[in-house]
Amino acid sequence: MTRLYAGLAAAALAALIGGTAAYVFLNRTDDAFAQCRQGNVAGGDIGGPFTLVNTKGETVTDADVLTKPSLVYFGYTFCPDVCPFDMARNVEAVDILAEKGYDVTPVFISIDPERDTPQALADYEFNMHPKLVALTGSPEQVKAASQAYKTFYRRQPSEEGDEFYLIDHSTFTYLMLPGVGFVDFFRRDITSGQMAESVACFLEAGKAGS
């Protein structure tokens, strides 16, 4: 029993230390963006290098695409309701930010490379927004990009040859800043106005901290 209590005490101490470290990290004073976060926790393990294909059929990397503050979203053009709503919200936020003098790029990474060819995404770009950067790639490239951003997607069961299959997927939008990387994410219940306000906060904080 003594060993059991000793083990429990050690575990409790470890949890306390871990919790204290987390508290200190999340409340540290050197976080230039602390006042901008909407209850979300930023982390360097979200986002990272990717190699994909743009609407011209050119191979591009994250260094080519994320040259400006960017709102990154993973979805697919055949999505019946979620993706259109989320992307409409994202590009509306980009327009609101543009009116305030902020240049932000909306980025759409397809999780459906089978149907979302460069040509299909070119049409999507044209119809969605003039600033939109839409990307596809091989299944392996798309999977690697998704894993870098910790996103989830899975094709729903369907009959062989069914061209109208659906894909379950996560719906976060990620704010990426040049030279910084991932700083926050936005859930589906955030409006375009709220998103624009939050992004502007990050951009101003970034200026102040540079």
N, C-alpha and C positions, 0 to 999 in steps of 0.2 A: 504493500500500500504506500509505503514511503516513496518508493521509486515512482509509483503512479502519480502521487501528488507533486513530486519533483518534476516529472515530465509535463504535467499540466501547467505548473508554474512557469516552466521554461517556455512552453508554447504561448502562454499568456503574455510573458515578457516580450517574446518575439513579435507578437501581434501588436503590442503596445508600441514597440519601437518602430515597426512598420507603419502603424497608423500615424504616429508622430511625424515620421519622415514624409509621409504622404501629405499630411496637413501643412508641414513646412513648405513642401514643394508647391502645393496648390495655392498657398497664401504668401509666397515669397514676394518681397518688395521689388525685385529686379525684373518682374514680369511686366514689360511695357504695355501689354494688351489686357491686363487684368480687368480694367474697367469696362472692357468691350465684350467680354465673354457672356454668353446667355446661359450660364449654368453648365456649359460644356467644358470638358477638359481637353486641352491641346496636348499633343504628344508627337515626338519626333518619329515614332514608329508608324505613323499614318502618312501615306504618300511615298513616293520614291521614283526611281528611274523606270521608264517604260519605253517601249518601241512599238509604234503602231503605224497605221496607214491613213493618210488624209484623203480628202475627196478628189484629189488629183492623181491618186494612186501612188503618191510619194511616201517613202518610209520616213517617219519623223520620230523624234524622241521628246521626252519631257522638257529638255533644254530648248528645243525648237518651239514648243507650244506654250509653255508657261513663262513667257517673257514679261507678262504684265500681271497684275492682280487678276486671279481667275476663279470662277465658280465652276467646279468640276462635278459632273453628274453622270452616273452610269445607268443606262436604260436601253430601249430599243424602239425603232420607229413603228413597229407593228403593235406596240403597247396600246390597248384600247382606251385607257382612261388615266392611269396614274402618271405615266411619263408626259403626256401632253399637258396636263395640269401643272406638273412640277416645272417643266421647261418653260411654259408660258409665264409662270411666276418668276423664274430666274431671269429671263430676258427682260421682263418688265422692270425688275430691280436694276438691271444693267442700264436701262433707259433712264430711270430715276436718278441713278448715280451720274450718268452722263450730263443730265441737266444741272447737277451740282458741281460739275467739273472733274469728275473722277472717271478714268478710263479703265473699265473692267471687262475682261473677256469671258463670255459664257462658253464652256467646253462640254461637249456631249460625247461620251465614250460608249460605243455600242457593245452590248453583251450578246449580240445576235449576229455574228459575222457571216453566218450562212445566208441570211437574207439582206443584211445591211452591207451591201457592196459600196465601194466608193461612189458609184453613180447614184445609188439610192440615197446615200447620205448627202450628196451634192444637192439633190432636190430638197431634202430635209433642211439643209442649211439655208437654201434660197427662200423657202417658205416660212422658216422660223424667225431668223434674225440676220441682218447683214454682218454682225460681228461674230456670229456663232462659228466655232471650230468643231466640226464633227469628225470623229475618228473611228476606224474599225481596225481589222487586222486578222491574222490567223487565229484559230481557236487558242493556240498556245500563247500568242501575244496578248490576247484579250484576258485570258486567265491570269497571266503574270501581272497585268495592270490592275486587275480586280484584287488580287492578293495583296499588292502593294498598298492599296487603299482600304484593305480589310472589308471589302464589300462581298455580298452574297448574291448568287443567281443560280437558278436551276430550271431547266426546261420541264414543263409539265408533261406527264405521260400523254402520248397521242399515237394515232395509227401511223404506220409507216407511210411516208409520202404526204402526210398532212402538212400543207403549206401554211395553215392558219394556227399553228401551235402557239401557246402562250408561255411566258417565262416568268417565274417568280423571282423577285429581286429586291434588294434593299433600296431605300429611297433617299438617302442622305445627299445633301449638296455640300461639297467641301470647298472652303475658302483657302486658296493657296497664294502666298505672297512671294515674289522673286527675292532670292537671297535669304528667305526665312523658311519657306515651305508651308506645311499645314499649320493653320492657326485656330480654326474652328470649323464646326459643321452645323448645318441647318436641317431641322426636321420638316416634315410636310406641313405642319400646322403653322409655320411661320409665313406671314404675308410678304408680298413684294416690298411694301413700305418698311416693314420691320427688318427685312433682310438688307435693304439699302441703307437703313440707318446704322445697322450693326457693321456692315462692310465699311462705311464711311468712318466709323469710329476706329476701326483697325488701321485704315489708311492714314488717318490723322495721327494716331498713336505711333505708327511707324515712322512718320516724318519727325515727330518730336524726339524719338529715340535714336534717330540716325545722326 
